[in-house]
Amino acid sequence: MILRYIYGGRLSLEEYDTSDIIKILIAADELNLQELITHLQSFLIENKKNWMEQNFNLIFKTSFGNDSFLKLQNFCMELMSNKPEKIFNSVDFVSLSEKSLISLIQHDKIQMNVIQVWENVIKWGIAQNPGLPSDSSSYSKDDFDALKNTLHQFIPFIKFFNLKNKEFLSKVYPYKKIIPKGLRENLIQYFIDRPNNEPGSKIMINEINSKSIDSRIITFQHAELISKWIDRLEITNDIKNLYEFKLILRGSRDGFSVKKFHEICDYQSHTILVIKMKESDEILGGYNPIIWKSDYSYGSTKDSFIFSFDDKENVGKHILSRVNNEIYAITNNSNYGPIFGNYELCFCGSSVLLQNLVCYEKFIKKIGLFFVEEYEILQIKKV
């Protein structure tokens, strides 16, 4: 084709695929055919605009890989400034190099709000780590570390302080572990303290406060997953209701005695038991939507469940066991602490007893008597 142009001075481009025209452009540059370079760039911009928008990564790398392709460079810069969403929606967006994406998001004239930039940076980062789930609530510590390492160069260019409270809460906070600690703490304090005239701003501040759970055993990620279990949602579903997790008893603060449990928790409903095992990172627990009592009776509910987590950092490794014999979902006995089922999970003070299944679906741990390092009772209510 180039020989035809050299000897004939004419060139018909309609019969060629756009990707082939790009190759011809590169070849023309190698042969220093400036007139052809100019013609090819003009043809692409005038006739193949949509294709170039959909294949932005290729066009960006090609244009900025050579000083001769000024028209294509201007095309890319204009697209980055005025229509960045076309780049983010392009078929090869996740193939952009780190350098290219940083150039895009730090562009002074980019016409896209901060939350859209953040969401697309997260999308790009997840794509660079194929094993990562799309839902951050199921991330392990290693998952967060992988995403943090991938995106650490982008964080300085995200204008977090321009976000709305609700945007920060719903879109940024779930990924807080990839943000450097100092910046993360400043952001949380900023969104708590900031005067805000948005509708429902007080609710938003309460929601942000609820992210800081007063627990030495579970984190917000655990609480988010437990909230989904309470509402019978799948892990991948969006949160249906926001719950405040209020600490009402902690063993190391209030004592581990059975008497203290009944003194504080009797006639309290919607409570969550969480137990940190001794000499292990395991967490055991259960949810009781009805009240605790000191008499010798059974509590009936179809909504209770017991659970276990392998450790505090990895919420993805868990077992959920729902009640399947609701008449005996809860046992009340003044000689013991909280009891789920027919002593299938029984808190005994400094130890926890796990017995054969009668009222719950599956084992959350092998049966036996295990020592407890810490335990807490948290009461939930809708925000």
URQUINOR-V818663 format. One record per residue. N is the residue number from 1. RES is the residue in three letters. SS is DSSP state (~ for helix, > for strand, _ for the rest). PSI is psi in whole degrees, -180 to 180 (999 if undefined). D_FIRST is the distance of its C-alpha to the first C-alpha in whole Angstrom. Layout:
BEGIN
n:N res:RES ss:SS psi:PSI d_first:D_FIRST
n:N res:RES ss:SS psi:PSI d_first:D_FIRST
END
This chain:
BEGIN
n:1 res:MET ss:_ psi:-45 d_first:0
n:2 res:ILE ss:~ psi:-38 d_first:4
n:3 res:LEU ss:~ psi:-39 d_first:5
n:4 res:ARG ss:~ psi:-39 d_first:5
n:5 res:TYR ss:~ psi:-43 d_first:6
n:6 res:ILE ss:~ psi:-44 d_first:9
n:7 res:TYR ss:~ psi:-23 d_first:10
n:8 res:GLY ss:~ psi:-19 d_first:10
n:9 res:GLY ss:_ psi:9 d_first:11
n:10 res:ARG ss:_ psi:152 d_first:10
n:11 res:LEU ss:_ psi:126 d_first:8
n:12 res:SER ss:_ psi:117 d_first:9
n:13 res:LEU ss:_ psi:-14 d_first:10
n:14 res:GLU ss:_ psi:-28 d_first:13
n:15 res:GLU ss:_ psi:-3 d_first:11
n:16 res:TYR ss:_ psi:146 d_first:10
n:17 res:ASP ss:_ psi:153 d_first:13
n:18 res:THR ss:~ psi:-40 d_first:14
n:19 res:SER ss:~ psi:-33 d_first:14
n:20 res:ASP ss:~ psi:-35 d_first:11
n:21 res:ILE ss:~ psi:-37 d_first:10
n:22 res:ILE ss:~ psi:-43 d_first:13
n:23 res:LYS ss:~ psi:-39 d_first:11
n:24 res:ILE ss:~ psi:-39 d_first:8
n:25 res:LEU ss:~ psi:-44 d_first:11
n:26 res:ILE ss:~ psi:-42 d_first:13
n:27 res:ALA ss:~ psi:-39 d_first:11
n:28 res:ALA ss:~ psi:-37 d_first:10
n:29 res:ASP ss:~ psi:-40 d_first:14
n:30 res:GLU ss:~ psi:-30 d_first:15
n:31 res:LEU ss:_ psi:2 d_first:13
n:32 res:ASN ss:_ psi:42 d_first:15
n:33 res:LEU ss:_ psi:81 d_first:13
n:34 res:GLN ss:~ psi:-40 d_first:16
n:35 res:GLU ss:~ psi:-41 d_first:15
n:36 res:LEU ss:~ psi:-38 d_first:12
n:37 res:ILE ss:~ psi:-46 d_first:14
n:38 res:THR ss:~ psi:-44 d_first:16
n:39 res:HIS ss:~ psi:-45 d_first:14
n:40 res:LEU ss:~ psi:-42 d_first:13
n:41 res:GLN ss:~ psi:-44 d_first:16
n:42 res:SER ss:~ psi:-41 d_first:18
n:43 res:PHE ss:~ psi:-45 d_first:16
n:44 res:LEU ss:~ psi:-46 d_first:17
n:45 res:ILE ss:~ psi:-38 d_first:20
n:46 res:GLU ss:~ psi:-30 d_first:21
n:47 res:ASN ss:~ psi:-18 d_first:19
n:48 res:LYS ss:_ psi:32 d_first:19
n:49 res:LYS ss:~ psi:-48 d_first:22
n:50 res:ASN ss:~ psi:-41 d_first:24
n:51 res:TRP ss:~ psi:-41 d_first:22
n:52 res:MET ss:~ psi:-35 d_first:22
n:53 res:GLU ss:~ psi:-39 d_first:26
n:54 res:GLN ss:~ psi:-20 d_first:26
n:55 res:ASN ss:_ psi:47 d_first:24
n:56 res:PHE ss:~ psi:-39 d_first:25
n:57 res:ASN ss:~ psi:-45 d_first:26
n:58 res:LEU ss:~ psi:-45 d_first:22
n:59 res:ILE ss:~ psi:-41 d_first:21
n:60 res:PHE ss:~ psi:-48 d_first:24
n:61 res:LYS ss:~ psi:-39 d_first:24
n:62 res:THR ss:~ psi:-47 d_first:20
n:63 res:SER ss:~ psi:-42 d_first:21
n:64 res:PHE ss:_ psi:3 d_first:24
n:65 res:GLY ss:_ psi:-2 d_first:23
n:66 res:ASN ss:_ psi:131 d_first:21
n:67 res:ASP ss:_ psi:-13 d_first:23
n:68 res:SER ss:_ psi:-16 d_first:20
n:69 res:PHE ss:_ psi:55 d_first:20
n:70 res:LEU ss:~ psi:-37 d_first:23
n:71 res:LYS ss:~ psi:-41 d_first:22
n:72 res:LEU ss:~ psi:-36 d_first:21
n:73 res:GLN ss:~ psi:-44 d_first:25
n:74 res:ASN ss:~ psi:-38 d_first:27
n:75 res:PHE ss:~ psi:-46 d_first:25
n:76 res:CYS ss:~ psi:-44 d_first:27
n:77 res:MET ss:~ psi:-39 d_first:30
n:78 res:GLU ss:~ psi:-40 d_first:31
n:79 res:LEU ss:~ psi:-41 d_first:30
n:80 res:MET ss:~ psi:-37 d_first:32
n:81 res:SER ss:~ psi:-47 d_first:35
n:82 res:ASN ss:~ psi:-29 d_first:35
n:83 res:LYS ss:_ psi:56 d_first:34
n:84 res:PRO ss:~ psi:-26 d_first:34
n:85 res:GLU ss:~ psi:-28 d_first:35
n:86 res:LYS ss:~ psi:-32 d_first:32
n:87 res:ILE ss:~ psi:-46 d_first:31
n:88 res:PHE ss:~ psi:-28 d_first:34
n:89 res:ASN ss:_ psi:1 d_first:33
n:90 res:SER ss:_ psi:156 d_first:30
n:91 res:VAL ss:_ psi:-25 d_first:29
n:92 res:ASP ss:_ psi:23 d_first:28
n:93 res:PHE ss:~ psi:-47 d_first:31
n:94 res:VAL ss:~ psi:-8 d_first:33
n:95 res:SER ss:~ psi:-4 d_first:30
n:96 res:LEU ss:_ psi:143 d_first:30
n:97 res:SER ss:_ psi:160 d_first:31
n:98 res:GLU ss:~ psi:-44 d_first:35
n:99 res:LYS ss:~ psi:-42 d_first:34
n:100 res:SER ss:~ psi:-43 d_first:32
n:101 res:LEU ss:~ psi:-38 d_first:34
n:102 res:ILE ss:~ psi:-41 d_first:37
n:103 res:SER ss:~ psi:-38 d_first:35
n:104 res:LEU ss:~ psi:-50 d_first:35
n:105 res:ILE ss:~ psi:-21 d_first:39
n:106 res:GLN ss:_ psi:4 d_first:40
n:107 res:HIS ss:_ psi:127 d_first:38
n:108 res:ASP ss:_ psi:-32 d_first:41
n:109 res:LYS ss:_ psi:16 d_first:40
n:110 res:ILE ss:_ psi:127 d_first:39
n:111 res:GLN ss:_ psi:73 d_first:40
n:112 res:MET ss:_ psi:139 d_first:41
n:113 res:ASN ss:_ psi:166 d_first:45
n:114 res:VAL ss:~ psi:-40 d_first:46
n:115 res:ILE ss:~ psi:-33 d_first:47
n:116 res:GLN ss:~ psi:-40 d_first:43
n:117 res:VAL ss:~ psi:-47 d_first:42
n:118 res:TRP ss:~ psi:-47 d_first:44
n:119 res:GLU ss:~ psi:-38 d_first:44
n:120 res:ASN ss:~ psi:-31 d_first:40
n:121 res:VAL ss:~ psi:-44 d_first:41
n:122 res:ILE ss:~ psi:-44 d_first:43
n:123 res:LYS ss:~ psi:-45 d_first:40
n:124 res:TRP ss:~ psi:-44 d_first:38
n:125 res:GLY ss:~ psi:-42 d_first:41
n:126 res:ILE ss:~ psi:-39 d_first:42
n:127 res:ALA ss:~ psi:-26 d_first:38
n:128 res:GLN ss:_ psi:-11 d_first:38
n:129 res:ASN ss:_ psi:82 d_first:41
n:130 res:PRO ss:_ psi:-23 d_first:41
n:131 res:GLY ss:_ psi:-8 d_first:44
n:132 res:LEU ss:_ psi:135 d_first:46
n:133 res:PRO ss:_ psi:159 d_first:47
n:134 res:SER ss:_ psi:-21 d_first:46
n:135 res:ASP ss:_ psi:115 d_first:50
n:136 res:SER ss:~ psi:-19 d_first:51
n:137 res:SER ss:~ psi:-17 d_first:55
n:138 res:SER ss:~ psi:10 d_first:54
n:139 res:TYR ss:_ psi:142 d_first:53
n:140 res:SER ss:_ psi:174 d_first:55
n:141 res:LYS ss:~ psi:-41 d_first:55
n:142 res:ASP ss:~ psi:-36 d_first:52
n:143 res:ASP ss:~ psi:-47 d_first:50
n:144 res:PHE ss:~ psi:-40 d_first:51
n:145 res:ASP ss:~ psi:-41 d_first:51
n:146 res:ALA ss:~ psi:-45 d_first:47
n:147 res:LEU ss:~ psi:-38 d_first:46
n:148 res:LYS ss:~ psi:-44 d_first:48
n:149 res:ASN ss:~ psi:-34 d_first:46
n:150 res:THR ss:~ psi:-37 d_first:43
n:151 res:LEU ss:~ psi:5 d_first:43
n:152 res:HIS ss:_ psi:-27 d_first:46
n:153 res:GLN ss:_ psi:-19 d_first:43
n:154 res:PHE ss:_ psi:-28 d_first:43
n:155 res:ILE ss:~ psi:-43 d_first:47
n:156 res:PRO ss:~ psi:-18 d_first:47
n:157 res:PHE ss:~ psi:0 d_first:44
n:158 res:ILE ss:_ psi:123 d_first:46
n:159 res:LYS ss:_ psi:70 d_first:49
n:160 res:PHE ss:~ psi:-36 d_first:51
n:161 res:PHE ss:~ psi:-6 d_first:54
n:162 res:ASN ss:~ psi:0 d_first:52
n:163 res:LEU ss:_ psi:157 d_first:52
n:164 res:LYS ss:_ psi:158 d_first:55
n:165 res:ASN ss:~ psi:-46 d_first:58
n:166 res:LYS ss:~ psi:-37 d_first:57
n:167 res:GLU ss:~ psi:-44 d_first:53
n:168 res:PHE ss:~ psi:-45 d_first:54
n:169 res:LEU ss:~ psi:-49 d_first:57
n:170 res:SER ss:~ psi:-28 d_first:54
n:171 res:LYS ss:~ psi:-32 d_first:51
n:172 res:VAL ss:~ psi:-45 d_first:52
n:173 res:TYR ss:~ psi:-38 d_first:55
n:174 res:PRO ss:~ psi:-19 d_first:54
n:175 res:TYR ss:~ psi:23 d_first:52
n:176 res:LYS ss:~ psi:-28 d_first:54
n:177 res:LYS ss:~ psi:-12 d_first:54
n:178 res:ILE ss:~ psi:-4 d_first:51
n:179 res:ILE ss:_ psi:134 d_first:52
n:180 res:PRO ss:_ psi:143 d_first:54
n:181 res:LYS ss:~ psi:-46 d_first:58
n:182 res:GLY ss:~ psi:-47 d_first:59
n:183 res:LEU ss:~ psi:-41 d_first:56
n:184 res:ARG ss:~ psi:-47 d_first:57
n:185 res:GLU ss:~ psi:-39 d_first:61
n:186 res:ASN ss:~ psi:-40 d_first:60
n:187 res:LEU ss:~ psi:-45 d_first:58
n:188 res:ILE ss:~ psi:-46 d_first:61
n:189 res:GLN ss:~ psi:-39 d_first:63
n:190 res:TYR ss:~ psi:-46 d_first:61
n:191 res:PHE ss:~ psi:-19 d_first:61
n:192 res:ILE ss:~ psi:-43 d_first:64
n:193 res:ASP ss:~ psi:-22 d_first:66
n:194 res:ARG ss:_ psi:128 d_first:64
n:195 res:PRO ss:_ psi:136 d_first:65
n:196 res:ASN ss:_ psi:125 d_first:63
n:197 res:ASN ss:_ psi:10 d_first:64
n:198 res:GLU ss:_ psi:148 d_first:61
n:199 res:PRO ss:_ psi:133 d_first:63
n:200 res:GLY ss:_ psi:22 d_first:64
n:201 res:SER ss:~ psi:-35 d_first:64
n:202 res:LYS ss:~ psi:-38 d_first:67
n:203 res:ILE ss:~ psi:-40 d_first:66
n:204 res:MET ss:~ psi:-42 d_first:63
n:205 res:ILE ss:~ psi:-40 d_first:65
n:206 res:ASN ss:~ psi:-38 d_first:67
n:207 res:GLU ss:~ psi:-43 d_first:64
n:208 res:ILE ss:~ psi:-43 d_first:63
n:209 res:ASN ss:~ psi:-36 d_first:66
n:210 res:SER ss:~ psi:-17 d_first:66
n:211 res:LYS ss:~ psi:-25 d_first:63
n:212 res:SER ss:_ psi:86 d_first:66
n:213 res:ILE ss:_ psi:133 d_first:68
n:214 res:ASP ss:_ psi:79 d_first:71
n:215 res:SER ss:_ psi:140 d_first:71
n:216 res:ARG ss:_ psi:1 d_first:71
n:217 res:ILE ss:_ psi:-47 d_first:70
n:218 res:ILE ss:_ psi:160 d_first:67
n:219 res:THR ss:_ psi:179 d_first:64
n:220 res:PHE ss:~ psi:-35 d_first:62
n:221 res:GLN ss:~ psi:-41 d_first:60
n:222 res:HIS ss:~ psi:-46 d_first:63
n:223 res:ALA ss:~ psi:-38 d_first:64
n:224 res:GLU ss:~ psi:-42 d_first:61
n:225 res:LEU ss:~ psi:-42 d_first:61
n:226 res:ILE ss:~ psi:-38 d_first:65
n:227 res:SER ss:~ psi:-41 d_first:64
n:228 res:LYS ss:~ psi:-39 d_first:62
n:229 res:TRP ss:~ psi:-41 d_first:64
n:230 res:ILE ss:~ psi:-40 d_first:67
n:231 res:ASP ss:_ psi:8 d_first:65
n:232 res:ARG ss:_ psi:44 d_first:64
n:233 res:LEU ss:_ psi:157 d_first:60
n:234 res:GLU ss:_ psi:160 d_first:58
n:235 res:ILE ss:_ psi:-36 d_first:56
n:236 res:THR ss:_ psi:-9 d_first:53
n:237 res:ASN ss:_ psi:154 d_first:55
n:238 res:ASP ss:_ psi:153 d_first:55
n:239 res:ILE ss:_ psi:133 d_first:59
n:240 res:LYS ss:_ psi:-47 d_first:61
n:241 res:ASN ss:_ psi:145 d_first:64
n:242 res:LEU ss:_ psi:131 d_first:64
n:243 res:TYR ss:> psi:142 d_first:67
n:244 res:GLU ss:> psi:132 d_first:69
n:245 res:PHE ss:> psi:105 d_first:71
n:246 res:LYS ss:> psi:123 d_first:74
n:247 res:LEU ss:> psi:125 d_first:76
n:248 res:ILE ss:> psi:-15 d_first:79
n:249 res:LEU ss:> psi:135 d_first:80
n:250 res:ARG ss:> psi:129 d_first:79
n:251 res:GLY ss:~ psi:-47 d_first:81
n:252 res:SER ss:~ psi:-18 d_first:81
n:253 res:ARG ss:~ psi:-44 d_first:82
n:254 res:ASP ss:~ psi:-11 d_first:85
n:255 res:GLY ss:_ psi:156 d_first:86
n:256 res:PHE ss:_ psi:4 d_first:85
n:257 res:SER ss:_ psi:148 d_first:88
n:258 res:VAL ss:~ psi:-38 d_first:88
n:259 res:LYS ss:~ psi:-43 d_first:91
n:260 res:LYS ss:~ psi:-37 d_first:88
n:261 res:PHE ss:~ psi:-50 d_first:86
n:262 res:HIS ss:~ psi:-33 d_first:88
n:263 res:GLU ss:~ psi:-39 d_first:90
n:264 res:ILE ss:~ psi:-37 d_first:86
n:265 res:CYS ss:~ psi:-14 d_first:84
n:266 res:ASP ss:> psi:136 d_first:87
n:267 res:TYR ss:_ psi:16 d_first:86
n:268 res:GLN ss:_ psi:134 d_first:83
n:269 res:SER ss:_ psi:173 d_first:80
n:270 res:HIS ss:_ psi:57 d_first:76
n:271 res:THR ss:> psi:152 d_first:76
n:272 res:ILE ss:> psi:126 d_first:74
n:273 res:LEU ss:> psi:129 d_first:75
n:274 res:VAL ss:> psi:136 d_first:73
n:275 res:ILE ss:> psi:129 d_first:74
n:276 res:LYS ss:> psi:120 d_first:73
n:277 res:MET ss:> psi:150 d_first:74
n:278 res:LYS ss:_ psi:141 d_first:76
n:279 res:GLU ss:_ psi:32 d_first:74
n:280 res:SER ss:_ psi:156 d_first:71
n:281 res:ASP ss:_ psi:2 d_first:68
n:282 res:GLU ss:_ psi:147 d_first:69
n:283 res:ILE ss:> psi:129 d_first:69
n:284 res:LEU ss:> psi:158 d_first:71
n:285 res:GLY ss:> psi:-179 d_first:72
n:286 res:GLY ss:> psi:156 d_first:73
n:287 res:TYR ss:> psi:129 d_first:73
n:288 res:ASN ss:> psi:110 d_first:76
n:289 res:PRO ss:_ psi:-13 d_first:76
n:290 res:ILE ss:_ psi:177 d_first:80
n:291 res:ILE ss:_ psi:153 d_first:83
n:292 res:TRP ss:> psi:150 d_first:84
n:293 res:LYS ss:_ psi:168 d_first:88
n:294 res:SER ss:_ psi:-4 d_first:91
n:295 res:ASP ss:_ psi:174 d_first:93
n:296 res:TYR ss:_ psi:91 d_first:92
n:297 res:SER ss:> psi:170 d_first:90
n:298 res:TYR ss:> psi:146 d_first:86
n:299 res:GLY ss:> psi:131 d_first:84
n:300 res:SER ss:_ psi:127 d_first:82
n:301 res:THR ss:_ psi:147 d_first:78
n:302 res:LYS ss:_ psi:0 d_first:75
n:303 res:ASP ss:_ psi:0 d_first:73
n:304 res:SER ss:_ psi:160 d_first:74
n:305 res:PHE ss:> psi:161 d_first:72
n:306 res:ILE ss:> psi:161 d_first:72
n:307 res:PHE ss:> psi:167 d_first:69
n:308 res:SER ss:> psi:149 d_first:68
n:309 res:PHE ss:> psi:143 d_first:65
n:310 res:ASP ss:_ psi:-38 d_first:64
n:311 res:ASP ss:_ psi:177 d_first:64
n:312 res:LYS ss:_ psi:-29 d_first:64
n:313 res:GLU ss:_ psi:-23 d_first:60
n:314 res:ASN ss:_ psi:88 d_first:59
n:315 res:VAL ss:_ psi:-16 d_first:59
n:316 res:GLY ss:_ psi:-27 d_first:57
n:317 res:LYS ss:_ psi:95 d_first:60
n:318 res:HIS ss:> psi:165 d_first:62
n:319 res:ILE ss:> psi:129 d_first:65
n:320 res:LEU ss:> psi:131 d_first:66
n:321 res:SER ss:> psi:110 d_first:69
n:322 res:ARG ss:> psi:156 d_first:70
n:323 res:VAL ss:> psi:138 d_first:74
n:324 res:ASN ss:_ psi:6 d_first:74
n:325 res:ASN ss:_ psi:82 d_first:78
n:326 res:GLU ss:~ psi:-23 d_first:79
n:327 res:ILE ss:~ psi:-34 d_first:82
n:328 res:TYR ss:~ psi:33 d_first:83
n:329 res:ALA ss:_ psi:-39 d_first:79
n:330 res:ILE ss:> psi:139 d_first:82
n:331 res:THR ss:> psi:132 d_first:85
n:332 res:ASN ss:> psi:127 d_first:87
n:333 res:ASN ss:_ psi:121 d_first:90
n:334 res:SER ss:_ psi:-14 d_first:91
n:335 res:ASN ss:_ psi:-7 d_first:92
n:336 res:TYR ss:_ psi:167 d_first:88
n:337 res:GLY ss:_ psi:-147 d_first:85
n:338 res:PRO ss:_ psi:135 d_first:82
n:339 res:ILE ss:> psi:128 d_first:82
n:340 res:PHE ss:> psi:129 d_first:79
n:341 res:GLY ss:_ psi:-152 d_first:80
n:342 res:ASN ss:_ psi:63 d_first:83
n:343 res:TYR ss:_ psi:27 d_first:83
n:344 res:GLU ss:_ psi:-30 d_first:79
n:345 res:LEU ss:> psi:110 d_first:78
n:346 res:CYS ss:> psi:120 d_first:81
n:347 res:PHE ss:> psi:124 d_first:82
n:348 res:CYS ss:_ psi:9 d_first:85
n:349 res:GLY ss:_ psi:-95 d_first:85
n:350 res:SER ss:_ psi:3 d_first:84
n:351 res:SER ss:> psi:167 d_first:82
n:352 res:VAL ss:> psi:136 d_first:80
n:353 res:LEU ss:> psi:131 d_first:81
n:354 res:LEU ss:> psi:125 d_first:79
n:355 res:GLN ss:_ psi:178 d_first:80
n:356 res:ASN ss:_ psi:149 d_first:79
n:357 res:LEU ss:_ psi:134 d_first:77
n:358 res:VAL ss:_ psi:-42 d_first:79
n:359 res:CYS ss:_ psi:-6 d_first:78
n:360 res:TYR ss:> psi:158 d_first:74
n:361 res:GLU ss:_ psi:-45 d_first:71
n:362 res:LYS ss:_ psi:161 d_first:70
n:363 res:PHE ss:_ psi:138 d_first:71
n:364 res:ILE ss:_ psi:-10 d_first:70
n:365 res:LYS ss:_ psi:160 d_first:71
n:366 res:LYS ss:_ psi:151 d_first:74
n:367 res:ILE ss:_ psi:154 d_first:77
n:368 res:GLY ss:> psi:-178 d_first:80
n:369 res:LEU ss:> psi:127 d_first:81
n:370 res:PHE ss:> psi:145 d_first:79
n:371 res:PHE ss:> psi:149 d_first:80
n:372 res:VAL ss:> psi:135 d_first:79
n:373 res:GLU ss:> psi:-41 d_first:77
n:374 res:GLU ss:> psi:150 d_first:77
n:375 res:TYR ss:> psi:154 d_first:77
n:376 res:GLU ss:> psi:151 d_first:76
n:377 res:ILE ss:> psi:122 d_first:77
n:378 res:LEU ss:> psi:136 d_first:75
n:379 res:GLN ss:> psi:135 d_first:75
n:380 res:ILE ss:> psi:149 d_first:73
n:381 res:LYS ss:> psi:150 d_first:73
n:382 res:LYS ss:> psi:140 d_first:70
n:383 res:VAL ss:_ psi:999 d_first:69
END
